[in-house]
Amino acid sequence: MGCGRVGSLLALRLEQQGHDVAVIDQEESAFRRLGADFEGRRVTGVGFDRDTLIEAGVEQAYAFAAVSSGDNSNILAARVARETFGVEHVVARIYDPGRAEIYQRLGIPTVATVTWTATQMLRRLLPQGHVPEFTDPSNKVVIAEVPVDAAWVGRRISELEDATGGRVAFLSRLGSGVLPDADTVYQEGDLLHVAIQTDSLASLERVLDAPPRVVEA
């Protein structure tokens, strides 16, 4: 639902990957963004209207994305797709980060693009501070990209986990994801993505922001 810049790009990429796609928008003129080669359905109507969704094929849909310019419309359409038609894979674009967190806890995945972009920019501008990447619906567990003091370079990932009580979910190394094992060593340039209890995240940051403690024999 939504044939703006995000919706049209999403639809075209999905079709390029071989998927059948239907796009809903209230403005028929919005479909021009899809171009003449788009072979999917173009449905003019309100994206949370049952008849409109049925016309678009929601009853057979594997997934539904609500990416219009309105938070209320997106979340309402996402809920109708999931709760009325049983679509399992549903995501909604939300501009208000406060709302995004609420709906995430209700079990509706959301993408707050402006907030994510600003957070990523701040992370690269400022030397300290984690980047939250996933929070479970109960808000008890978080996966975050955490800065690490250079003195940890050459240490095994297991040492970082022992020192912090967290688990390294994965590393970003030279642009690729790496699942660490017991022998994986933290290298210069690695980005560390850690899973930990939310209330322990601040403590983990303090540990990794400082050099490893030297244990005297």
C-alpha positions in Angstrom: 0.0 0.0 0.0 1.4 3.3 -1.1 3.0 4.1 -4.5 5.4 6.9 -3.4 9.1 6.7 -3.8 9.5 3.9 -1.3 6.5 1.9 -2.4 7.3 2.0 -6.1 10.9 1.0 -5.6 9.8 -1.8 -3.3 7.3 -3.1 -5.9 9.8 -2.9 -8.8 12.5 -4.7 -6.8 10.1 -7.5 -5.7 8.9 -8.0 -9.3 12.5 -8.1 -10.5 13.0 -10.9 -8.1 10.2 -12.9 -9.6 7.4 -12.1 -7.2 3.8 -11.2 -8.1 3.1 -7.7 -6.8 0.0 -5.6 -6.4 0.2 -1.9 -5.5 -2.6 0.1 -3.8 -2.8 3.9 -3.9 -5.6 6.4 -3.5 -4.2 8.5 -6.4 -4.2 6.8 -9.8 -1.5 9.2 -11.0 0.9 7.7 -8.4 1.2 4.6 -10.5 3.3 6.4 -13.1 6.3 5.8 -10.8 6.0 2.1 -11.6 6.8 2.7 -15.3 5.2 1.0 -18.3 7.1 -2.3 -17.8 5.5 -3.1 -14.4 3.3 -6.2 -14.8 1.7 -6.3 -11.4 -1.7 -5.0 -10.4 -2.5 -1.4 -9.9 -5.4 -0.9 -7.5 -6.8 2.6 -6.9 -8.4 2.8 -3.5 -8.0 3.2 0.3 -5.4 0.7 1.5 -7.3 -0.4 4.7 -10.6 -0.9 2.9 -11.6 -4.6 2.8 -12.9 -4.5 -0.7 -9.8 -2.7 -2.0 -7.5 -5.2 -0.3 -9.5 -8.2 -1.7 -9.2 -6.7 -5.2 -5.5 -6.4 -4.7 -5.3 -10.1 -3.8 -4.7 -9.9 0.0 -6.5 -13.3 0.5 -3.7 -15.0 -1.3 -0.9 -12.7 -0.2 2.3 -13.9 1.4 3.3 -10.5 2.6 1.9 -6.9 3.0 3.8 -3.7 3.2 2.1 -0.4 4.3 4.3 2.4 3.0 2.0 5.4 2.5 2.8 8.8 3.8 0.4 8.5 6.8 1.1 6.7 10.0 -2.5 6.0 10.9 -3.3 4.6 7.4 -0.2 2.4 7.5 -0.9 0.9 10.9 -4.6 0.4 10.2 -3.9 -1.3 6.9 -1.3 -3.5 8.5 -3.6 -4.6 11.2 -6.4 -5.3 8.8 -4.1 -7.4 6.6 -2.9 -9.4 9.6 -5.9 -9.6 11.8 -8.7 -9.8 9.2 -7.0 -11.6 6.4 -4.3 -13.5 8.3 -1.3 -12.3 6.3 1.7 -13.5 8.2 4.4 -11.2 7.0 3.3 -7.6 7.6 5.4 -4.5 8.0 4.4 -0.8 8.4 6.3 2.3 7.7 6.0 4.7 10.7 7.3 8.3 10.8 6.7 8.8 14.6 9.3 6.8 16.6 7.1 6.8 19.6 4.3 5.1 17.7 6.8 2.7 16.1 7.8 1.4 19.5 4.2 0.9 20.6 3.3 -1.0 17.4 6.4 -3.1 17.6 5.4 -4.3 21.1 2.0 -5.2 19.6 3.7 -7.5 17.3 3.5 -5.4 14.1 7.0 -4.8 12.7 7.6 -1.2 11.8 10.3 0.8 9.9 10.8 4.3 11.2 13.1 5.4 8.4 13.8 9.0 9.5 14.8 7.9 13.0 16.9 5.0 11.8 18.8 7.3 9.4 19.4 10.0 12.0 20.6 7.4 14.5 23.0 5.9 12.1 24.4 9.4 11.2 24.8 10.3 14.9 26.6 7.0 15.5 29.1 7.9 12.8 29.5 11.5 13.9 29.9 10.8 17.6 32.5 8.5 19.2 30.3 6.9 21.8 26.8 5.4 21.9 25.1 2.2 20.8 22.8 1.9 17.8 19.7 -0.2 18.7 18.9 -2.6 15.8 16.3 -4.8 17.4 14.2 -4.8 20.5 11.9 -7.7 21.4 8.2 -6.9 21.9 8.6 -7.0 25.7 11.5 -4.5 25.6 13.7 -6.9 27.7 16.3 -7.9 25.1 18.1 -5.7 22.6 20.5 -6.2 19.8 22.7 -3.2 19.4 25.8 -2.1 17.4 28.2 -1.2 20.2 31.5 0.8 19.9 34.6 -1.0 21.1 37.8 0.5 22.4 40.8 -0.2 20.1 42.6 -2.1 22.9 40.2 -5.0 22.4 41.6 -5.7 18.9 43.2 -9.1 18.9 41.0 -10.4 21.7 38.7 -13.4 21.2 35.0 -12.7 21.0 34.5 -15.1 23.9 36.6 -12.7 26.1 34.4 -9.8 25.2 31.3 -11.9 26.0 32.8 -13.0 29.4 33.6 -9.4 30.3 30.2 -8.0 29.4 27.7 -10.8 30.0 26.3 -10.2 26.4 26.4 -12.4 23.4 27.9 -11.3 20.1 25.1 -11.9 17.6 27.3 -11.2 14.6 30.1 -9.1 13.3 30.2 -6.8 10.3 33.6 -7.3 8.8 34.6 -5.6 5.5 31.0 -5.2 4.6 30.0 -8.8 5.3 28.2 -10.4 8.2 30.2 -12.9 10.2 28.8 -15.4 12.8 31.6 -15.7 15.4 32.7 -19.0 17.0 34.9 -19.6 20.1 38.1 -18.9 18.1 36.9 -15.7 16.3 39.2 -12.7 17.1 38.0 -9.1 17.1 39.8 -7.2 14.3 40.3 -3.6 13.6 37.3 -2.2 11.7 34.9 -4.8 12.9 31.4 -3.7 13.9 30.1 -5.5 16.9 26.4 -6.4 17.2 25.6 -7.6 20.7 22.5 -9.2 22.2 21.9 -8.4 25.8 19.3 -7.6 28.4 18.1 -4.1 27.9 18.9 -3.0 31.4 22.4 -4.3 31.1 23.3 -2.4 27.9 24.7 0.7 29.6 27.0 -1.5 31.7 28.2 -3.4 28.6 28.9 -0.1 26.8 31.1 1.1 29.7 33.1 -2.1 29.7 33.8 -2.1 25.9 34.4 1.6 25.9 37.5 1.0 28.0 40.6 -1.2 27.5 40.3 -4.8 28.8 41.2 -5.2 32.4 44.5 -6.8 33.1 44.2 -9.8 35.4 47.3 -10.1 37.6 48.7 -13.6 38.2 
